[in-house]
């Protein structure tokens, strides 16, 4: 019973952290010609995280907030324009893993916050078509 209670407490902690700084924050939107975007809306120069691409740095940082089960991970994605050092946007997500009452045959249970956002959506939010 206490294991299930801890999982609920950790889920509440994740929700509180997410309310504090989770989600997408765009500081400056970059409008690109349609030919610089893929059919899905990704800038063609974006390849992967922790890589420089053109005038932009795409940074991803993972942190362990809680290391014992259930765990909490925080991931921060940041897009920086190198020419002036300006942060164009950030996306922070939290993930709780484990803390299940009964052993599972598959992967541990998990809960993410924000629930319906992805790093690709974040990139598509910062970079958009000007057409």
C-alpha positions in Angstrom: 0.0 0.0 0.0 2.8 2.5 0.9 4.4 1.9 -2.6 1.1 3.0 -4.3 0.9 6.0 -2.0 4.4 7.0 -2.9 3.7 6.8 -6.6 0.6 9.1 -6.1 2.8 11.5 -4.1 5.5 11.5 -6.8 2.8 12.1 -9.5 1.6 15.1 -7.5 5.2 16.3 -7.2 5.6 16.0 -11.0 2.4 17.9 -11.6 3.6 20.7 -9.3 7.0 20.9 -11.0 5.2 21.0 -14.4 2.9 23.8 -13.3 6.0 25.7 -12.2 8.1 25.6 -15.4 6.8 22.8 -17.7 5.7 23.1 -21.2 6.7 25.2 -24.2 7.8 28.9 -23.9 8.5 30.7 -27.1 10.5 33.9 -26.7 10.8 34.6 -30.4 9.2 32.9 -33.4 11.3 32.4 -36.5 9.4 32.6 -39.8 11.0 30.6 -42.6 10.1 30.2 -46.3 8.1 27.1 -46.9 10.9 25.5 -48.9 13.1 25.5 -45.7 10.5 23.3 -43.9 9.8 19.6 -44.3 6.3 18.4 -45.2 5.7 17.8 -41.5 6.8 21.4 -40.6 10.2 20.7 -39.3 13.0 23.1 -40.4 15.1 21.1 -42.8 18.3 22.2 -41.1 17.2 20.6 -37.8 18.9 17.1 -37.5 19.0 16.2 -33.8 19.5 17.6 -30.3 22.8 18.8 -28.9 23.9 19.8 -32.4 24.7 23.1 -34.1 22.7 23.6 -37.3 23.2 26.8 -39.3 22.9 29.7 -37.0 21.0 27.7 -34.3 22.0 25.5 -31.4 19.5 22.7 -30.5 20.3 21.8 -26.9 18.8 19.0 -24.7 19.6 18.4 -21.1 18.4 15.6 -18.9 18.4 15.7 -15.1 17.5 13.2 -12.5 15.3 14.9 -9.9 14.6 11.7 -7.9 16.8 8.7 -8.4 15.1 6.0 -6.3 11.9 4.3 -7.5 9.6 5.9 -8.5 12.1 8.2 -10.3 11.6 11.7 -11.7 13.5 12.9 -14.8 13.5 16.5 -16.1 14.3 17.2 -19.8 14.9 20.7 -21.0 15.1 21.5 -24.7 16.5 24.9 -25.7 16.9 26.6 -29.1 19.5 29.3 -29.2 20.4 31.6 -32.1 24.2 31.6 -32.2 24.6 35.0 -33.9 23.3 37.0 -30.9 23.1 34.3 -28.2 19.3 34.8 -27.9 17.2 31.9 -26.5 14.3 31.5 -28.9 12.4 29.0 -26.8 12.5 26.3 -24.2 10.5 23.2 -23.6 10.6 21.5 -20.2 9.1 18.1 -19.5 9.0 15.8 -16.5 8.7 12.0 -16.4 7.8 9.7 -13.5 8.8 6.1 -13.9 8.1 3.1 -11.7 6.7 2.9 -8.2 4.3 0.2 -9.3 2.5 -1.8 -6.5 2.8 -5.1 -8.3 5.6 -6.3 -10.6 4.8 -5.9 -14.3 5.6 -8.1 -17.2 6.2 -5.2 -19.5 7.8 -1.8 -18.9 7.3 0.1 -15.7 4.4 2.5 -15.6 5.2 6.1 -16.4 3.5 9.5 -16.3 4.7 12.5 -18.3 3.9 16.2 -17.9 3.0 18.0 -20.1 1.1 15.0 -21.4 0.5 15.8 -25.1 3.7 17.7 -26.2 6.8 16.5 -27.9 10.2 17.9 -28.7 9.2 18.0 -32.4 6.1 20.0 -31.7 8.4 22.4 -29.8 10.7 22.9 -32.8 7.6 23.4 -35.1 6.3 26.0 -32.6 9.6 28.1 -32.7 10.1 27.7 -36.5 7.0 28.3 -38.7 6.2 29.1 -42.3 6.0 32.7 -43.2 3.9 31.7 -46.3 
